[in-house]
Amino acid sequence: MYVGDVRSIYNSAWLGSVAALSSSLVLWPFGFYLLRGKISEDRELGVGPFLVSSPISNFHYLLSKMISNFLTLTVMAGVLEFAFIVMQYIRREEMQLVLSDYLLPYVWIVLPSLSVLAALTILFDIIPFMKGVIGNIVFFSMWTAISALSFSGVGKIDIFGSQLIFIEILNGVKQTFPMVNATNMNFGYQTAQSLLIFDWIGITWTKDHIIERLFWLLIAAFLFLISVLIFQRALFCL
């Protein structure tokens, strides 16, 4: 990742933010298609009659599914975070490991994003016409649109944290290279010789940043409550 013709050295702050953005963005389609059918699987395995007669409420049943999906996603993101830590030592541009520079973006960027995704895996598995190909197309179109809005900075659609990261990086670039007019964030292979290199100190977490990320947890809760309201366990026996 680089901004204009500038990137940071591969320190913990830079790689931690790139890891968070990668986890938040890339895991959406993979995680969704991997986990979206867990409730349908219960129905196919004949769990329906047991669920209907069980004292467990719709809320607790769906909550267990959402938590299971969320934990699976967080483990996948955690593996990716570890891979970036290994990358820091492989690249050897900065050998000092600062765990907080990996953990804070993981907690405040990745987890809220994945909570919304976990809620969507439940919602799309409950709405009848969203279970098949139509649901796959709708989700992929939605992910593409949200990604475009998030990177373009339109409104407050920044579920992946791309604008938060970009603005913080841009502030570091302007302080180090005032002459550089960086207006976009790019991905791709660039040699160190072709870019300006600086030492980025990382995201300065403020109250506004935290509130903005907590907002997505509320969105996840809202989507989950919609799932609870429309879920009909009696359909499991059909």
C-alpha positions in Angstrom: 0.0 0.0 0.0 1.2 3.5 -0.8 -0.2 7.0 -0.9 0.7 8.9 -4.0 4.4 8.1 -4.4 5.0 7.7 -0.7 4.9 4.8 1.8 6.1 4.3 5.3 8.9 1.9 6.2 7.5 -1.5 7.2 7.1 -0.8 10.9 4.4 -2.1 13.2 2.2 1.0 12.7 2.2 0.7 8.9 1.8 -3.1 8.7 -0.7 -3.1 11.5 -2.9 -0.7 9.6 -2.5 -2.5 6.3 -3.3 -5.8 8.0 -6.5 -4.3 9.5 -7.6 -2.8 6.2 -6.9 -6.1 4.4 -8.8 -8.1 7.1 -11.7 -5.7 7.2 -12.1 -5.5 3.4 -11.0 -8.8 1.9 -12.5 -11.2 4.5 -16.0 -9.9 3.7 -16.7 -11.9 0.5 -14.7 -15.0 1.6 -16.2 -15.0 5.1 -19.7 -14.5 3.9 -19.7 -17.3 1.3 -18.0 -19.6 3.9 -20.4 -19.0 6.8 -23.7 -17.8 5.3 -25.5 -21.2 5.3 -25.1 -22.4 8.9 -28.8 -22.1 9.7 -29.8 -23.8 6.5 -27.4 -26.6 7.3 -29.2 -27.2 10.6 -32.4 -27.6 8.6 -30.9 -30.0 6.2 -29.4 -32.1 9.0 -32.8 -32.5 10.6 -32.2 -30.2 13.6 -35.6 -28.5 12.9 -37.9 -30.7 15.0 -35.5 -30.5 18.0 -35.3 -26.7 17.6 -39.0 -26.3 17.4 -39.6 -28.3 20.6 -36.6 -26.8 22.4 -37.1 -24.2 25.1 -34.3 -22.1 23.5 -35.6 -18.8 22.2 -35.1 -17.5 18.7 -32.9 -14.8 20.1 -30.5 -17.2 21.8 -30.4 -19.6 18.9 -29.5 -16.9 16.4 -27.1 -15.3 18.8 -25.2 -18.5 19.1 -24.9 -18.7 15.3 -23.8 -15.1 15.0 -21.2 -15.5 17.8 -19.9 -18.7 16.2 -19.6 -16.9 12.8 -18.0 -13.9 14.4 -15.4 -15.9 16.2 -14.5 -17.8 13.0 -14.0 -14.5 11.3 -11.9 -13.1 14.1 -9.6 -16.1 14.0 -9.2 -15.8 10.3 -8.3 -12.1 10.7 -6.0 -13.0 13.6 -4.1 -15.4 11.3 -3.7 -12.6 8.8 -2.5 -10.2 11.5 0.2 -12.8 12.5 1.3 -13.1 8.9 1.9 -9.3 8.8 3.9 -9.6 12.0 6.1 -12.2 10.3 6.3 -10.0 7.3 7.8 -7.2 9.4 10.7 -9.4 10.4 11.1 -10.8 6.8 11.3 -7.3 5.3 13.6 -6.1 8.2 13.0 -2.4 7.6 12.1 -1.9 11.3 12.8 -4.7 13.8 11.0 -3.2 16.8 7.7 -4.9 17.3 5.0 -2.7 18.8 2.0 -5.0 19.6 -0.4 -2.1 20.3 0.1 -0.9 16.7 -1.3 -4.3 15.5 -3.9 -4.8 18.3 -5.6 -1.3 18.2 -6.5 -1.4 14.5 -7.6 -5.0 14.9 -9.9 -4.1 17.8 -11.3 -0.8 16.5 -11.3 -1.4 12.7 -11.5 -5.2 12.1 -13.8 -6.3 14.8 -16.7 -3.8 14.2 -16.5 -4.6 10.5 -16.6 -8.3 11.0 -19.5 -7.9 13.5 -21.6 -6.4 10.7 -20.5 -9.2 8.4 -21.5 -11.9 11.0 -24.9 -10.3 11.3 -25.3 -10.3 7.5 -24.5 -14.0 7.4 -27.5 -14.7 9.6 -29.8 -12.2 7.9 -29.2 -13.6 4.4 -29.7 -17.1 5.6 -33.1 -16.3 7.1 -34.7 -14.3 4.3 -36.0 -17.0 1.9 -35.2 -15.4 -1.4 -31.7 -14.5 -0.3 -30.5 -18.0 0.4 -29.5 -18.9 -3.1 -27.9 -17.2 -6.1 -29.9 -14.0 -5.7 -28.5 -13.6 -2.3 -24.9 -14.1 -3.5 -25.4 -11.5 -6.2 -27.0 -9.0 -3.9 -24.2 -9.4 -1.3 -21.4 -9.1 -3.8 -23.0 -6.0 -5.3 -23.5 -4.5 -1.9 -19.8 -5.3 -0.9 -18.6 -3.7 -4.1 -20.7 -0.6 -3.6 -19.7 -0.2 0.0 -16.1 -0.7 -0.8 -16.3 2.1 -3.5 -18.1 4.4 -1.1 -15.6 3.7 1.7 -12.5 4.4 -0.4 -14.1 7.5 -2.1 -14.9 9.0 1.3 -18.6 9.7 0.4 -20.6 10.4 3.5 -19.9 8.3 6.5 -19.8 4.9 4.7 -16.4 3.8 6.1 -17.2 0.4 7.5 -13.8 -0.9 6.4 -11.9 1.9 8.1 -10.2 2.9 4.8 -10.8 6.6 5.1 -9.7 6.7 8.8 -6.4 5.0 7.8 -6.0 7.2 4.7 -6.5 10.4 6.5 -4.1 9.5 9.3 -1.4 8.4 6.7 -2.0 11.5 4.7 -1.3 13.7 7.8 2.0 11.9 8.2 2.9 12.3 4.6 2.1 16.1 4.7 4.3 16.6 7.7 7.2 14.7 6.2 6.9 15.7 2.5 4.9 19.0 2.3 5.6 19.2 -1.4 3.8 15.9 -2.2 0.2 16.2 -3.4 -1.1 12.8 -2.4 -4.9 12.3 -3.0 -5.4 8.6 -3.3 -4.4 5.3 -1.7 -3.0 2.6 -4.0 -2.2 -1.1 -3.8 0.4 -2.9 -5.8 4.1 -3.8 -5.9 6.5 -0.9 -5.9 10.2 -1.0 -5.2 11.5 1.1 -2.4 13.6 3.0 -4.9 10.5 4.2 -6.8 8.8 5.7 -3.7 9.5 8.3 -1.1 9.9 6.6 2.3 9.0 8.0 5.7 8.6 6.7 9.2 4.9 6.7 10.0 4.0 6.8 13.7 0.5 5.3 13.3 -3.1 6.2 14.0 -3.7 8.7 16.7 -6.9 7.3 18.3 -9.3 9.9 19.3 -12.8 9.9 20.9 -14.4 10.6 17.5 -12.6 7.6 16.0 -13.8 5.3 18.7 -17.4 6.6 18.4 -17.3 6.2 14.7 -16.2 2.6 15.0 -18.7 1.8 17.8 -21.4 3.0 15.4 -20.9 -0.1 13.3 -21.4 -2.3 16.3 -24.8 -0.7 16.6 -25.5 -1.5 13.0 -24.6 -5.1 13.6 -26.9 -5.2 16.5 -29.7 -3.7 14.4 -29.3 -6.2 11.7 -29.3 -9.0 14.2 -32.5 -7.8 15.8 -34.1 -7.8 12.3 -33.1 -11.4 11.9 -34.7 -12.3 15.2 -37.9 -10.6 14.3 -38.4 -12.3 10.9 -37.0 -15.8 11.9 -39.7 -18.5 12.0 -38.4 -21.7 13.5 -41.6 -23.6 12.4 -40.2 -23.4 8.8 -37.4 -25.8 9.9 -39.9 -28.7 9.9 -41.0 -28.1 6.3 
